């Protein structure tokens, strides 16, 4: 996991060309001006999702993880809490769906809460379970970009 501010994203080009391209687009384009949905940059190797939503109570959210993609999640407006933990020992709630590269887990009794606001980003790698879109002190409108970065060709 990497947590930082978008203005520091140039520090992470060493992660590879796909990460570098994602951070370049995040800092030079207004991706949030697009309609909510998925947009390909390099086919299924690098794409992003424009998301606009109202945060929900933790009890209405689920932990998820991926096997093929790393996530770069950037909050552009609003604020949210994200639950974080490792997948080891988690109870599978919905089995892995290969086409969507996602597995859902029951919420564990212990995990870390991360508070994210405008300009914050997090990079989540496979094996790092996360529960995004949770309320931080009440419901909030959030505008977020989530890049999906394939780690292998």
TASUL-V179193 format. One record per helix or strand. SS is the DSSP state (@ for helix, = for strand). FROM is the first residue (numbers start at 1). TO is the last residue. If there is no record, write none. Layout:
# TASUL-V179193
SS;FROM;TO / SS;FROM;TO
This chain:
# TASUL-V179193
=;2;5 / @;6;15 / @;17;28 / @;31;33 / =;37;42 / =;46;54 / =;56;56 / @;58;60 / =;63;65 / =;69;77 / =;79;86 / =;92;97 / =;102;105 / =;112;117 / =;120;124 / =;128;134 / =;141;150
